[in-house]
């Protein structure tokens, strides 16, 4: 696997929308997911997002995590994936994708490692090779990242710097 892509709302967040009195969107992220992303990056796997929505809070968090492959405001996720594959000269089999809803199914159908979160609809779970035990926005990305890194035999070595 060379590329780990994910949706944002319902995957990196719990899917709920919060607004200030001024109408600014607030996002809540789980720091455990951030460490999972960093572990993937340390192993040489590029991380990116394809999201139907965008916000300043999201872009700030992605910048903090060093995620450069960012596609927001896009509901045509399969088209975005195909563009990424072409630009990076990758095959869909070399990509992991974490999605949580119907808009993600076309991508889940074609990638090498399709995954979803515990609270995804049953139809979405049908297309996943891995369903997290954690809900979206509550460490699911970290769980999936660790699962993949463990499969590759890399997790223990990556964790040595922390333990």
Long-range contacts (C-beta under 8 A, 24 or more apart in sequence): 1-45, 1-94, 1-95, 1-96, 1-112, 1-113, 1-148, 1-152, 2-45, 2-46, 2-88, 2-90, 2-94, 2-95, 3-45, 3-46, 3-47, 3-48, 3-69, 3-84, 3-88, 3-90, 3-94, 3-95, 3-96, 4-40, 4-45, 4-46, 4-47, 4-48, 4-95, 4-96, 4-97, 4-98, 4-145, 4-148, 5-47, 5-48, 5-49, 5-50, 5-69, 5-81, 5-84, 5-95, 5-96, 5-97, 5-98, 5-107, 5-111, 6-47, 6-48, 6-49, 6-50, 6-97, 6-98, 6-99, 6-141, 7-49, 7-50, 7-51, 7-52, 7-77, 7-98, 7-99, 7-100, 7-101, 7-103, 7-104, 8-49, 8-51, 8-53, 8-58, 8-72, 9-51, 9-52, 9-53, 9-100, 10-100, 10-101, 10-117, 10-119, 10-120, 10-136, 10-137, 11-98, 11-99, 11-100, 11-117, 11-136, 11-137, 11-140, 11-141, 12-49, 12-61, 12-136, 12-137, 12-141, 13-136, 13-137, 14-135, 14-136, 14-137, 14-138, 15-100, 15-119, 15-136, 15-137, 24-56, 25-55, 25-56, 25-57, 26-57, 27-55, 27-57, 27-58, 27-61, 28-137, 29-61, 29-137, 30-137, 30-138, 30-139, 30-141, 30-142, 32-139, 32-142, 33-137, 33-139, 33-140, 33-141, 33-142, 34-64, 34-65, 35-142, 36-139, 36-141, 36-142, 36-143, 36-144, 36-145, 36-146, 37-65, 37-67, 37-141, 37-145, 38-65, 39-145, 39-146, 39-149, 39-155, 39-158, 39-159, 40-145, 40-148, 40-149, 41-66, 42-158, 43-149, 43-152, 43-154, 43-158, 48-84, 50-74, 50-77, 50-80, 50-81, 50-107, 52-77, 52-103, 75-103, 77-103, 77-104, 77-106, 77-107, 78-106, 78-107, 78-110, 81-107, 81-110, 81-111, 96-144, 96-148, 98-140, 98-141, 98-144, 99-124, 100-124, 100-136, 113-148, 115-144
